[in-house]
């Protein structure tokens, strides 16, 4: 982490929902600005993105969770 990142406001977001509803597709579209056709739905991913919130630079920490139906039992 860079020195300036220590002073950013950080927001932690968790994306939850059932299996196959599009949590990962929505998260990747938001973070990377492109639609992913194929991905592994059984893996939990964490993403970070710098953005403007209320005219201030902030750091978003987004956790893309596994849907219940996709989770290994």
N, C-alpha and C positions, 0 to 999 in steps of 0.2 A: 504494500500500500504506500502510495506517495505521501509526502509530508502534508500537502494541501488537503488530502482526503481525510485526514484526522479531524479537520474542522468543518466538514460537511455535515448537514443534518442527514441522518440515516433513517430510512423507513423500512421496516420488515413486513413483507406481504406473503401470505400463504394462499395458494390457489387450491381449493378443495372442490370435490364433486364426485359423482359416480364414475365408474369406468366407461370409457368410450364417448364421453360427452364433449370432448374438445379442449380440455384444460391445457394440455401441452401445446396444441395448435395455437390457441389464443395467447399463451405465454410467449411462445417463440415469435409469433407475429408482433407482439408488443416490444419485446427485447431486441430482436434482430431485424425487424421490418421486412420479413419475408415469410411466405407460407411454406411449411415443411410438409411434404406429402407422406414421407415415411419416417418413423422414429420408433424407438423401443418403448412401448407403453408401460413396461413393468419396472422402470427405473425412475427413482426420484432424482430430480435435478434442482440445482440452485443456480440462479442467475443474478448478475449485478448490472445495474444501468445507472448512468448519471443523467439527470434530467432537471428541468426547471419546475419548481413547485412554488406557487405564489411569488414569482419573480426571483426566487433564490435557487441556487444550484443545490441539488440534493442527490443522495445516493440511495437507490432502491435495491433492496436485497429480496429477491423473489424466490420462494420455494414452491416448485411445481410438484405436488404430491401425486402418489399413485392412487387411482380409484380403487374402491373396495373390491370390485370384481377382478381387477388386475393384480392385486396383491397376492404374493405367494402365501399359502397357508401352512 
